[in-house]
Amino acid sequence: MEPPSASPRAGRGPWQELLLAVSLLAFWNPPTTAQVTVESVPPNAAEGKDALLRVLNLPGDTASLTWFKGETVLPTHKILLYVIDTKITTPGPAYSGRETIYPNGSLLFQNITLNDTGSYILQIINQKFETALVRGQLQVFQPVSQPLLTASNTTVTKDDSVVLTCSSNNTGVSIQWFFNGQILTLTDRMKLSQDNSTLTIDPVRKEDAGKYQCEVSNPVSSNKSDPVRLDVEDDSTEQSSGLPPGAIAGIVIGVVAGVAVIAALVYLQYFRKTGGSGPV
């Protein structure tokens, strides 16, 4: 296939001018194009990649093919015109330099951008000057960047609350939460915001301690945050009374024994200084 001409009028002859004029005046003819369809490959395209509006079941008597951007067939919306017999491609005002039309009518987009998202119309004119319009759709998404996960506090006391927030620079994303590398199973103490960007745990339990992550995704990509570790401590009351009774008894006995030893040493020192004499 010849590359698109640099000039919008390159290769245009009287036959093409006639086709263009007829295409704007002709009407839909179901019998000739009832099975013609357009599908996007892939269904959801990633920004910077290539995408194809693939035409299926193009009629054998097709004379010309014209792609338009948008919902209406206007000369200002024309991307490319391809004439079957002459194999001449003529660009229109909406041609960006990244589109290529094939003899079967399919339209290739190279290095696709977010601005390419939208509706497209393929105008088919047969050798009887009958016209049909077939619509296609492109959905382009930007690959998501890594989200940022923050916590209101990374060390909390049991029965306190904590709020984890997942922040993303991308819009229209889905958010999934992970705990210790696995999809988080929500308990009755956990609550997600409407858009899933905030996770609140109230009250916190010891079993909530661990590594949390959030993942953002759209139809073409996904990305996880760095993990945030949550530590859960016992409250001060539990810590002060945490020794078992046996340990407390041992401490008391040790203190008493220590006092007795010190008293014996003091008495021995006194006895040495007085030579054993002293008040009876």
Secondary structure by P-SEA (a helix, b strand, c coil): cccccccccccccaaaaaaaaaaacccccccccccbbbbbccccccccbbbbbccccccccccbbbbbcccccccccccbbbbccccbbbbcccccccccccccbbbbbccccccccbbbbbbbbccccbbbbbbbbbbbbccccbbbbbbccccccccbbbbbbbbbcccbbbbbbbcccccccccccccccccccbbbbcccccccbbbbbbbbbcccccccccbbbbbbbbcaaaaaacccaaaaaaaaaaaaaaaaaaaaaaaaaaaaaacccccc
